[in-house]
Amino acid sequence: MISISIQREEDQVVAFSVTGHAGYADEGYDIVCASVSALCINAVNSVLTFTTDKPEYEASDGDLSFRLTNGSCPETQLLLESMILGLKSVADQYPQFVTIVD
């Protein structure tokens, strides 16, 4: 199962972490893992590319952690909320494979 944790301070996303594998299908064919990975990696890359924020992040097989340490601009918040919207959609469709604590 994929576990996603979203941390907020004063209604602002300040961190998120993703751990685990969905187990929906064999590696390379798991659309649930692929969906979650694409949404999260795209959000990190978008923050790095389209904003001036410099988050701390670390990725390894089945794990991703992201933290904003010096606040964030409105664009970063929009990108992160968009990621969360997509993740909630995946979790709604595959609740036995993805959990989100927001």
HELIX and SHEET records of a PDB file:
HELIX    1   1 ILE A   31  PHE A   50  1                                  20    
HELIX    2   2 PRO A   74  GLN A   93  1                                  20    
SHEET    1   A 5 GLU A  56  SER A  60  0                                        
SHEET    2   A 5 ASP A  63  ARG A  67 -1                                        
SHEET    3   A 5 GLN A  12  THR A  19 -1                                        
SHEET    4   A 5 ILE A   2  GLU A   9 -1                                        
SHEET    5   A 5 VAL A  98  VAL A 101  1                                        
END                                                                             
